[in-house]
Amino acid sequence: MAILTLLFGLLSGCLLAVLVGIIGSRRRIGFGLAFLLRLIFTPLVGLIITLLTDPLSGGTFIAVLGLLCLGVFLFLLLAGAAVVAVV
């Protein structure tokens, strides 16, 4: 069961890193730096830093994607807590 918990954590971390990178690709920070910030810090800190940078153009799509990323983060946080509680 510990292997599944570790695998869940790694896959959810990678998913959130890619989502923060996609949000960063439409901002001045870019995909690579947003992805790196998410890997160095937590997903929530990386998302906040990415959303604080200047948008390029077409900001409504990014706002929706940012809210989606926040929702996925909260879902994975609750799912991870449920997995740990079961173990």
N, C-alpha and C positions, 0 to 999 in steps of 0.2 A: 504494500500500500504506500510505502514511503517513496517508491519509484514513481508511482502515479502522481503523487503530490508534487514531486520535483519536476516531473514532465509538465504538469498543469501550470506550474509557476513559470517555467521557461517559455512555454508556448504563449501564455497570456502576456508575458513581458515583451516578447517579440512582436506580438500583434499590436500592443500599445505603442511600441517604438515606431512601427511602420505608420500607424495612424497619426502620431505626432509629426513624423517626417512628411507625410502627405499634407498636413496642415501647413507645415513650414515651407513646402514647395511653392505655395501661393503667397508667401510673405518674403520680406527682404532677407530674412535669416537663411532661407533655403532649406532643402531637404536634408543635406548632409549635416549641417550644424544642429538642426533641430533633432535629428536622429541621435547625434552624439550627446547632446544635452540630456536627452531622455535616458541614454545608457549610463551617463555619469550620475545624474540625479534620479529621483523617483519620477514615475510617469506624470504625476500631477504637477510637480515643479517644472518639468520639461514642457508640459502643455501650457502652463501659465506664462513661462518665459517666451514661448513661441507666440502666444496670443498677444503679448505685450509689444511685439515688434510691429513695424509698419506694414500694412497690407499692400500688395502690388495693385491689383484691380479685381473687380468681381468679388467683393467681400461677403456677399450674402451666402454663397456656397460654402465658404470657409467657416462662417458663423454656425451654419447647420452642422458641418463636419466637426467643429469643435465641441458642440453640444453632444453629438453622437459619441465622440471620443470620451467625453466626461461620463456619459451614460454607460459605455462599455467598461470604463475603469471602475465605476461603482458596482456594476454587475459582477465583474471579476473579483473585486474585493469581497463582496458578499459570498460569492461561490467559493472563494479560497477559504474564507472563515468557516463555511459549512463543511468543507473537506477536512479542515483541521479539527473541527469539533467532532466529526465522526471518527477520526483516527484517535 
